[in-house]
Amino acid sequence: MLDRREGGAAAPETAHVRVHAGLKEALMNGDFLPGQRLVVRQIAEQFRTSAMPVREALRQLVSDEALFDHPNRGAIVPEASVERISDLVRVRCSVEGTAAEWATSTISPEEIDELADINERLHQCVDGHALADYLMLNRRFHFTLYRAARSPMLQQMIEKLWLRAGPLLNIVRTDAAYVFGLLHHDEMIAGLRRGDSQAVRRALVADLSEAADIILRAASSPASQPARARPAARRRDKAPAR
């Protein structure tokens, strides 16, 4: 049954928005794997709702090309392929690089300090081998930077790119794969403090490109990919606050 505490016809819409927000966050955080099937019943149980808002959320994510509507299996995360990964990273380097460059002239000192704090927590995740937490904080780092560009339209474009990129991050599960990203984060923060937009863009592009190279190598080696017997998503009883 749907939670009808908000009453009337608004309750189904509220449930749909809640499920859609939770699935978006899960995709961008890398909670899903390429090729993973999203089961309506399981997701409905996780979000404590009925099947209808789950199906609506999945249809919306299919429309955004974050999921693929398989004729026999239903909604699945698109498979990782060399062509898809290569095309995605080219577009990400262009769009996200622009956001990083723009942010250099509009970011506040407080936002730079926030980036430095997030990056320190990322270092702690690597030291503690908490790679699932790393993926969540890595997204927070990047979107804190992108929000500083002060362009809602550009951020919407980046969110759609991350819906496709998030699951690809999950096929690389080694500490070394993340350490490289931290070094580029340090370079971004230093460039932001200097006001050097080109240095910030170069560090961002290097971060995305090196991650893509590691993902491409992993995607071409089936033995290196993790087992797919994972939950559909981390349990979320409410929409994410971020």
N, C-alpha and C positions, 0 to 999 in steps of 0.2 A: 504493500500500500504506500501511496505517496504521503509525505509529511504535509499535512494541510494546515499547519499552525498559522500560515499566513493567509489562509482562507480563500475560498472561491477559485476562480480560474487562474489566479496568479501562481498557485502552488506548483502545477506542472512546469511552468516556465522557469520558476525558481530552481526546481530540481534539475532541469535541463542545463541551466547556466552553471549550476554547481558541479555537475558531472563533467560538462565540457571544460570548465576551468581546471578541474582536477586532472583530467586526461591530458590536457595541453601541458600542464606542468610536468606530468609524468613523462611525456614524450620528450620534452626539452631537457629534462634532467637525465635522460638515458635510462629510465626505469624499464623500458621495453627493448626487445631485441629485434633486429631485422628478421622478417619472416614470421614473427610471432602473431598468433591469432588472438584477437580480443573477443572473449566470450561474454555475451550480453548478460547471462545469468550471474556470472561471477562478478562482473562490474556492478550490477544492480545490488548484489549483496554487500559489496564493499562500500558503496555509497548509501546503503539503506534506502533504496528507492525501488520503483518498479522498472520494468523493461522499457517502457515508452520513452522516458527522458534519456535513457542510455542509447537507444537506437537513434534518437534525434541528434545527440552529441556525436555519435559515430558518423552519421550522415554528413554532419557539418565538417568533421575532420577529413572525410573522404573528399568533400568539395574543395577543401584547402590543399588536397593532395598530400596530406600528412599520412593518410591511410589509403589502402587499396581495397576496393570492394571485389573480393574474389567470388565468382559465381557459385562455388561449392563450399567455400570455407567461411564466407562472410568477411568482416573487416579484418585486415591483416596489416602489419607494418611492412612497408615495401622492403624487398630483399636488397642486400648490399651488392652492388656490381661496380666494376671498375669505371664504366662509363658514367654511372649515376654519381659516384663519389667525386670523380674528376670534374664533372660539370658543376656539381654543387659547390665545390671549394672555389672554383673560378668566380662564381657569382658572389659567394660569401666574401671573398677577398675584396671584390670591388665595392659591394654595398656596405659591409661592416668596416672596411678600411676607410670609406668616406665618413661614416659616423664617428670613427675614432679621430679622424682629422678635424672634423667640425667641433667635436667635443673639446679639443685642446684650447680653443678660444672662448669657450662658454662655461667650462667646468669651474666649480667653486673650490676654494681650498678645503672646505669641509668634505666635499665629495672625493677629492684626492685622498684625504685622510681615511675616508671610508674604504676606498679601494685598497689602500695599504693595509688596513685592518683585515679585510677579507683575504688578502693575499697571505698575510701571516697565518690565518686560520687554515688556508690551503696548504701551507708548509707543514702545519701540525698534522693535517690529514695524511700527507705522504709519510711523515715520520711514524704515524700510528697505523699505516696501511688501511685507512678508512676511505677506500676509493669511492664508495657510493656517496658518502658525504662530500667528497671532493667534487663530484660531478654537479651536485646541487650548488655548492659554493662557487664553482667555476662559472656556472650560468649567472649567478648573482653578480660576480665580478664584471662579466662582460656587459650585462644589461645596466649596471650602474654607470658604466662608461658610456653606453649608447644613449641612455636617457639624458646624459649631460650634453648631448648634441642638440637638445631642445627641438627635435623634429618628430612629432608624433607619427607622421606618415612614414618616415624612414624606419622608426621603431616597429611599426606594424609589418613592414616588409621583412625586417630582420626576424621577427617572431615566427613568421611563416617559414623562413629558411631554417630556423632552429627546430621547428617541428619535424623537419626532414633529417636534420643533422644529429639530433639527440640520440636516437637509437644506434647510429653508427659508432658513437663513442663507446658503446657498451661491448663492442667486439674486441676492444683493447683493454686488458685488465692487468697491466704491469705497472709497478711503481715508476720505472724509467720513462714510460710514455707520458707521465704527468709532470715529471721534473722539468722537462724541456719547456713546457708551458709556463711554469712558474718563473723561469729565467726571463721569458719574454714579458710576463706580467711586470717584473721588476723594471725592465726597460721601458715599458709603457708608463709606469708611474714616474720614473725619472724624467722622461720626455714631457709629461704633463706638467711637472714642477718647473721645468725650464721653459715651457711654452713652445716646444719644438714639435709642430704638428706633423712634419714629415717623419721624424723619429718615432712618434707614436704610431703612425700608420704603418711604418716598416715593421715595427715590433708586432703589431696586431696581425699583419699579413704573414709574418714568419711563424707566429703562433698557430694560425689556421693551417698554413701550408705543411708544417712539420707534422701536425696531428693528422692531416690527410694522408701524408706519406706512410705513417705508421698504420693507419686504418687500411690503406690500400694493400700493404704487405700482409696484414692479418686477413683481409677479405679474400686474398688470393691463396691462402693456406687454410683449408677447412679444418685441419688438425688444431689450429691455433684458436678457433672460435669456441666460445664457452658453451656449455650445455644450455639447452633452451627450456629446461624444466624449471621455470621460474614463475612466481605469481604474476598475474597480469599487471599489477601495479602495487606500489606501497599503499596500505590502507589509508584512506583519507575520509574522515567523516564530515568534513566541511570544505568549502572552497578555500584554496590557499590565500593567505593574506597578502602575499607579495604580488 
